Amino acid sequence: MLGLGVDLYTISKILGHANVQTNQRYAHLQVEAQRAALDKLSELVATQ
């Protein structure tokens, strides 16, 4: 769901976690996807 743009708070509530921090331990998985997106943006800007 995080990859689809759903925020951590909403995911936490859907999964029934009492604490949003439980989900944050998995949020780092999105960092690579964000880095790849920024790399693509950088390439696009460089070609303009």
C-alpha positions, -999 to 999 in steps of 0.1 A, spaced: 0 0 0 29 23 7 41 19 -28 6 29 -40 8 62 -21 -11 52 11 3 70 41 18 51 70 -9 62 95 -37 48 73 -18 16 67 -12 12 104 -49 16 112 -59 -9 84 -34 -35 98 -47 -29 133 -13 -17 147 -17 2 179 14 22 171 23 38 137 60 32 145 54 -5 139 49 3 102 79 26 101 103 -3 104 91 -13 69 90 22 54 127 21 46 119 -3 18 104 27 -1 137 46 1 151 27 -29 120 34 -50 123 71 -41 160 71 -50 153 55 -83 126 81 -91 149 109 -82 176 94 -105 151 93 -134 141 129 -127 177 140 -126 183 123 -160 152 141 -174 164 175 -162 199 169 -175 186 163 -210 165 195 -211 
